[in-house]
Amino acid sequence: MTESRQHHEVRIRVTGTHDGGQDLEDLQRWLQRESWLTPGNHDWRRAPGAETGADAAGQGPEMAVGVDDLVLVLIGAVAAPMTEQLLIALREWLAHRRETAAKGEAPGLDVTDASGHRRLDDPDPRTERDDQGGRVGSE
């Protein structure tokens, strides 16, 4: 496989909501508005969700159990910069979704990519967390 046709998968799972399937559809529509996500540089698929979050830690059942993960397949050498743009867009969607959350919902996103698994819990897309959990890069 040539470098220009490499692909990277990013697995996204919505947690803590009453209708994870609908949230995945909303999230996919949200991401498709992004200008950097052009035809030919990505593909979408659904995959059975893996155990993550509270359920995997033995803290009770996760509301999104049984919901598929949304998998974004980034194609080409630009996958790494696109992943950074994706994380920004995911944080923006999460902040928006939390504003519209129903009583009893605590929307969250689990993201798995080449760098591993992470839970996006910071609703501000302009901030990152350092290894000690403190904010860095705040504007």
C-alpha positions as CSV (number, residue, x, y, z in Angstrom):
1,M,0.0,0.0,0.0
2,T,1.4,3.4,-0.9
3,E,1.6,6.1,1.7
4,S,-1.0,8.2,-0.1
5,R,-3.6,5.5,0.3
6,Q,-3.0,4.6,3.9
7,H,-6.1,4.6,6.1
8,H,-6.6,5.3,9.8
9,E,-9.7,4.3,11.7
10,V,-11.2,6.4,14.4
11,R,-13.9,4.7,16.5
12,I,-16.4,7.0,18.2
13,R,-18.9,5.9,20.8
14,V,-21.6,8.1,22.3
15,T,-22.3,7.3,25.9
16,G,-24.6,8.5,28.7
17,T,-27.7,9.2,26.6
18,H,-31.1,7.7,26.2
19,D,-30.9,7.2,22.5
20,G,-27.3,6.5,21.4
21,G,-28.4,5.4,17.9
22,Q,-30.0,8.7,17.2
23,D,-27.0,10.5,18.7
24,L,-24.7,8.7,16.4
25,E,-26.8,9.8,13.4
26,D,-26.8,13.3,14.7
27,L,-23.0,13.2,15.2
28,Q,-22.4,11.9,11.7
29,R,-24.5,14.7,10.2
30,W,-22.6,17.2,12.4
31,L,-19.2,15.9,11.2
32,Q,-20.3,15.8,7.5
33,R,-20.6,19.6,7.6
34,E,-16.9,19.9,8.2
35,S,-15.0,21.4,5.2
36,W,-11.9,19.2,5.8
37,L,-14.0,16.1,5.4
38,T,-14.2,16.0,1.7
39,P,-15.3,13.2,-0.6
40,G,-12.6,10.7,-1.3
41,N,-10.7,11.3,2.0
42,H,-13.0,9.3,4.3
43,D,-15.6,6.6,4.6
44,W,-18.1,5.8,7.3
45,R,-19.2,2.5,8.8
46,R,-20.9,1.2,12.0
47,A,-19.3,-1.5,14.2
48,P,-20.5,-3.3,17.3
49,G,-19.6,-1.2,20.4
50,A,-16.8,-2.5,22.6
51,E,-17.1,-2.4,26.4
52,T,-15.8,1.0,27.6
53,G,-16.5,3.5,30.3
54,A,-18.4,2.7,33.5
55,D,-19.5,-0.7,32.5
56,A,-16.0,-1.9,31.8
57,A,-14.8,-0.5,35.1
58,G,-17.5,-2.4,37.0
59,Q,-19.5,0.7,37.9
60,G,-22.8,-0.4,36.5
61,P,-24.3,-0.6,33.1
62,E,-23.6,2.1,30.5
63,M,-26.7,3.6,28.9
64,A,-25.2,3.1,25.4
65,V,-24.7,-0.6,25.7
66,G,-25.8,-2.3,22.5
67,V,-25.3,0.8,20.4
68,D,-22.9,0.5,17.5
69,D,-19.8,2.7,17.3
70,L,-19.4,5.1,14.5
71,V,-16.2,4.4,12.6
72,L,-14.6,7.1,10.5
73,V,-12.0,5.8,8.1
74,L,-9.6,8.5,7.1
75,I,-7.9,7.8,3.8
76,G,-4.6,9.2,2.7
77,A,-1.5,10.8,4.1
78,V,-3.5,13.7,5.6
79,A,-5.1,11.4,8.2
80,A,-3.0,12.7,11.1
81,P,-3.9,16.4,10.7
82,M,-7.5,15.4,10.0
83,T,-7.6,13.5,13.3
84,E,-6.8,16.8,15.1
85,Q,-9.6,18.6,13.3
86,L,-11.9,15.6,14.1
87,L,-11.2,16.0,17.9
88,I,-12.1,19.7,17.8
89,A,-15.3,18.9,16.0
90,L,-16.2,16.1,18.4
91,R,-15.7,18.4,21.4
92,E,-17.9,21.0,19.8
93,W,-20.6,18.5,19.2
94,L,-20.3,17.2,22.7
95,A,-20.7,20.7,24.1
96,H,-23.7,21.3,22.0
97,R,-25.2,17.9,23.0
98,R,-24.7,18.6,26.7
99,E,-26.7,21.8,26.3
100,T,-29.6,19.9,24.9
101,A,-29.3,16.9,27.2
102,A,-32.5,15.6,28.8
103,K,-32.8,15.0,32.5
104,G,-30.8,11.9,33.5
105,E,-28.4,12.1,30.5
106,A,-24.7,12.8,30.8
107,P,-23.5,12.7,27.2
108,G,-19.9,11.6,26.6
109,L,-17.7,10.4,23.8
110,D,-15.2,7.6,23.8
111,V,-12.7,7.9,20.9
112,T,-10.3,5.2,19.9
113,D,-7.7,5.8,17.2
114,A,-4.0,5.0,16.5
115,S,-3.0,6.8,19.7
116,G,-5.3,4.7,21.9
117,H,-8.6,5.1,23.7
118,R,-9.6,8.4,25.4
119,R,-12.8,9.8,26.8
120,L,-13.6,13.3,25.7
121,D,-15.0,15.0,28.7
122,D,-14.0,18.6,28.2
123,P,-16.8,20.6,26.6
124,D,-14.5,23.4,25.5
125,P,-12.9,22.5,22.1
126,R,-10.1,25.1,22.7
127,T,-8.6,23.3,25.6
128,E,-6.5,20.2,26.0
129,R,-5.6,18.4,29.2
130,D,-2.0,17.7,30.1
131,D,-0.9,14.3,31.7
132,Q,-1.8,15.5,35.2
133,G,-5.3,16.6,34.2
134,G,-4.7,20.3,34.1
135,R,-5.7,22.5,31.3
136,V,-3.2,23.7,28.8
137,G,-3.7,25.8,25.7
138,S,-6.6,27.8,27.0
139,E,-7.5,30.9,25.1
